[in-house]
């Protein structure tokens, strides 16, 4: 799941917030998660988003280039989140330079980016 986000009260920088992806245990280790991440990033670029942030397991998402959002002085909208679990990745190179703030507005109604993805005969709505 993803949501559009704004990360500053004074200036708005638009990106996506991704909930951790999940793959059925019987289908794991087949590249489905990688396919989903690659497709999300491809479509985020096409729709001109500047970044994707995610709250998830750093051991998984670091291989896709995600790192602690705090390195950009960007923070989650709620307290108690371990620093290493709230990650971010620039989709447009240099987009986060000189930007900082807190993710403020996650719009759960914006679901137009990914409607379905196919993987080796499996359809994922």
C-alpha atoms as a printed R data frame, in Angstrom:
    type eleno elety resid chain resno      x       y       z
1   ATOM     1    CA   UNK     A     1  0.000   0.000   0.000
2   ATOM     2    CA   UNK     A     2  1.209   3.482  -0.706
3   ATOM     3    CA   UNK     A     3 -0.043   6.955   0.085
4   ATOM     4    CA   UNK     A     4  0.811  10.357  -1.266
5   ATOM     5    CA   UNK     A     5  2.663  12.416   1.311
6   ATOM     6    CA   UNK     A     6  3.605  16.016   1.988
7   ATOM     7    CA   UNK     A     7  6.597  16.613   4.195
8   ATOM     8    CA   UNK     A     8  6.588  20.216   5.351
9   ATOM     9    CA   UNK     A     9  3.971  22.676   6.634
10  ATOM    10    CA   UNK     A    10  5.461  25.709   4.866
11  ATOM    11    CA   UNK     A    11  6.514  24.147   1.585
12  ATOM    12    CA   UNK     A    12  5.118  20.962   0.143
13  ATOM    13    CA   UNK     A    13  7.359  18.283  -1.296
14  ATOM    14    CA   UNK     A    14  5.359  15.451  -2.771
15  ATOM    15    CA   UNK     A    15  6.375  11.842  -2.489
16  ATOM    16    CA   UNK     A    16  4.939   8.467  -1.629
17  ATOM    17    CA   UNK     A    17  4.685   6.609   1.662
18  ATOM    18    CA   UNK     A    18  4.821   2.859   1.210
19  ATOM    19    CA   UNK     A    19  3.486   0.426   3.775
20  ATOM    20    CA   UNK     A    20  5.621  -2.701   3.957
21  ATOM    21    CA   UNK     A    21  4.991  -4.984   1.025
22  ATOM    22    CA   UNK     A    22  3.818  -8.513   1.735
23  ATOM    23    CA   UNK     A    23  4.113 -11.624  -0.358
24  ATOM    24    CA   UNK     A    24  2.278 -14.844   0.419
25  ATOM    25    CA   UNK     A    25  4.756 -17.101   2.260
26  ATOM    26    CA   UNK     A    26  4.305 -19.836  -0.344
27  ATOM    27    CA   UNK     A    27  5.386 -17.407  -3.076
28  ATOM    28    CA   UNK     A    28  8.355 -15.820  -1.304
29  ATOM    29    CA   UNK     A    29 11.917 -16.114  -2.619
30  ATOM    30    CA   UNK     A    30 10.629 -15.950  -6.213
31  ATOM    31    CA   UNK     A    31 11.356 -12.283  -6.912
32  ATOM    32    CA   UNK     A    32  7.800 -11.008  -6.405
33  ATOM    33    CA   UNK     A    33  8.789  -8.418  -3.783
34  ATOM    34    CA   UNK     A    34 11.583  -7.176  -6.028
35  ATOM    35    CA   UNK     A    35  9.149  -6.955  -8.939
36  ATOM    36    CA   UNK     A    36  6.700  -4.933  -6.846
37  ATOM    37    CA   UNK     A    37  9.400  -2.536  -5.644
38  ATOM    38    CA   UNK     A    38 10.810  -2.050  -9.136
39  ATOM    39    CA   UNK     A    39  7.347  -1.431 -10.594
40  ATOM    40    CA   UNK     A    40  6.458   1.030  -7.829
41  ATOM    41    CA   UNK     A    41  9.619   3.025  -8.461
42  ATOM    42    CA   UNK     A    42  9.136   2.945 -12.227
43  ATOM    43    CA   UNK     A    43  5.613   4.301 -11.905
44  ATOM    44    CA   UNK     A    44  6.632   6.834  -9.259
45  ATOM    45    CA   UNK     A    45  9.141   8.235 -11.767
46  ATOM    46    CA   UNK     A    46  6.517   8.321 -14.497
47  ATOM    47    CA   UNK     A    47  4.112  10.236 -12.236
48  ATOM    48    CA   UNK     A    48  6.935  12.630 -11.220
49  ATOM    49    CA   UNK     A    49  7.129  11.829  -7.483
50  ATOM    50    CA   UNK     A    50 10.307  13.028  -5.802
51  ATOM    51    CA   UNK     A    51 10.737  10.354  -3.143
52  ATOM    52    CA   UNK     A    52  9.345   7.215  -1.578
53  ATOM    53    CA   UNK     A    53  9.432   6.741   2.172
54  ATOM    54    CA   UNK     A    54  8.699   3.498   3.928
55  ATOM    55    CA   UNK     A    55  8.234   2.160   7.419
56  ATOM    56    CA   UNK     A    56  9.630  -1.344   7.226
57  ATOM    57    CA   UNK     A    57 12.469  -3.775   7.855
58  ATOM    58    CA   UNK     A    58 15.733  -2.069   6.932
59  ATOM    59    CA   UNK     A    59 17.402  -5.389   6.149
60  ATOM    60    CA   UNK     A    60 15.043  -5.828   3.219
61  ATOM    61    CA   UNK     A    61 14.635  -2.326   1.818
62  ATOM    62    CA   UNK     A    62 18.297  -1.296   1.975
63  ATOM    63    CA   UNK     A    63 18.989  -3.544  -1.039
64  ATOM    64    CA   UNK     A    64 16.689  -1.257  -3.054
65  ATOM    65    CA   UNK     A    65 18.628   1.845  -2.027
66  ATOM    66    CA   UNK     A    66 16.492   2.970   0.928
67  ATOM    67    CA   UNK     A    67 18.204   4.491   3.944
68  ATOM    68    CA   UNK     A    68 17.224   6.265   7.162
69  ATOM    69    CA   UNK     A    69 15.024   9.273   6.388
70  ATOM    70    CA   UNK     A    70 16.651  11.089   9.296
71  ATOM    71    CA   UNK     A    71 19.783  11.424   7.132
72  ATOM    72    CA   UNK     A    72 17.706  13.960   5.155
73  ATOM    73    CA   UNK     A    73 16.159  15.440   8.325
74  ATOM    74    CA   UNK     A    74 12.821  13.904   7.374
75  ATOM    75    CA   UNK     A    75 10.772  12.243  10.099
76  ATOM    76    CA   UNK     A    76  7.637  10.085  10.415
77  ATOM    77    CA   UNK     A    77  4.289  11.651  11.358
78  ATOM    78    CA   UNK     A    78  4.224   9.877  14.731
79  ATOM    79    CA   UNK     A    79  6.636   9.163  17.571
80  ATOM    80    CA   UNK     A    80  8.185   5.913  18.687
81  ATOM    81    CA   UNK     A    81  9.441   4.721  15.301
82  ATOM    82    CA   UNK     A    82 13.010   3.379  15.336
83  ATOM    83    CA   UNK     A    83 15.247   5.549  13.189
84  ATOM    84    CA   UNK     A    84 16.435   2.642  11.057
85  ATOM    85    CA   UNK     A    85 12.852   1.526  10.295
86  ATOM    86    CA   UNK     A    86 11.694   4.813   8.715
87  ATOM    87    CA   UNK     A    87 13.513   4.961   5.395
88  ATOM    88    CA   UNK     A    88 13.475   7.075   2.281
89  ATOM    89    CA   UNK     A    89 14.785   6.989  -1.278
90  ATOM    90    CA   UNK     A    90 15.027   9.769  -3.818
91  ATOM    91    CA   UNK     A    91 13.168   8.926  -6.997
92  ATOM    92    CA   UNK     A    92 14.342  12.102  -8.708
93  ATOM    93    CA   UNK     A    93 18.071  12.522  -8.202
94  ATOM    94    CA   UNK     A    94 18.840  15.415  -5.848
95  ATOM    95    CA   UNK     A    95 15.164  15.936  -4.982
96  ATOM    96    CA   UNK     A    96 15.721  15.861  -1.219
97  ATOM    97    CA   UNK     A    97 18.700  18.218  -1.234
98  ATOM    98    CA   UNK     A    98 18.028  21.102   1.184
99  ATOM    99    CA   UNK     A    99 14.610  19.700   2.092
100 ATOM   100    CA   UNK     A   100 13.556  18.614   5.558
101 ATOM   101    CA   UNK     A   101 10.468  18.126   7.632
102 ATOM   102    CA   UNK     A   102  7.927  15.641   8.869
103 ATOM   103    CA   UNK     A   103  5.637  13.585   6.694
104 ATOM   104    CA   UNK     A   104  2.366  15.372   7.398
105 ATOM   105    CA   UNK     A   105 -0.357  14.308   5.013
106 ATOM   106    CA   UNK     A   106 -0.838  10.750   3.852
107 ATOM   107    CA   UNK     A   107 -3.817  10.581   1.513
108 ATOM   108    CA   UNK     A   108 -5.248   7.039   1.596
109 ATOM   109    CA   UNK     A   109 -7.587   7.861  -1.299
110 ATOM   110    CA   UNK     A   110 -4.769   8.261  -3.824
111 ATOM   111    CA   UNK     A   111 -4.515   4.732  -5.223
112 ATOM   112    CA   UNK     A   112 -3.891   5.471  -8.886
113 ATOM   113    CA   UNK     A   113 -0.184   4.682  -9.081
114 ATOM   114    CA   UNK     A   114 -0.303   0.897  -9.143
115 ATOM   115    CA   UNK     A   115 -3.505  -0.887 -10.031
116 ATOM   116    CA   UNK     A   116 -2.063  -4.307 -10.831
117 ATOM   117    CA   UNK     A   117  1.189  -6.061 -11.463
118 ATOM   118    CA   UNK     A   118  1.705  -9.404 -13.167
119 ATOM   119    CA   UNK     A   119  4.441 -11.840 -12.253
120 ATOM   120    CA   UNK     A   120  5.000 -15.115 -14.076
121 ATOM   121    CA   UNK     A   121  1.339 -15.776 -14.556
122 ATOM   122    CA   UNK     A   122  0.259 -14.449 -11.175
123 ATOM   123    CA   UNK     A   123 -1.930 -11.356 -11.224
124 ATOM   124    CA   UNK     A   124 -1.707  -9.046  -8.244
125 ATOM   125    CA   UNK     A   125 -4.429  -6.412  -8.009
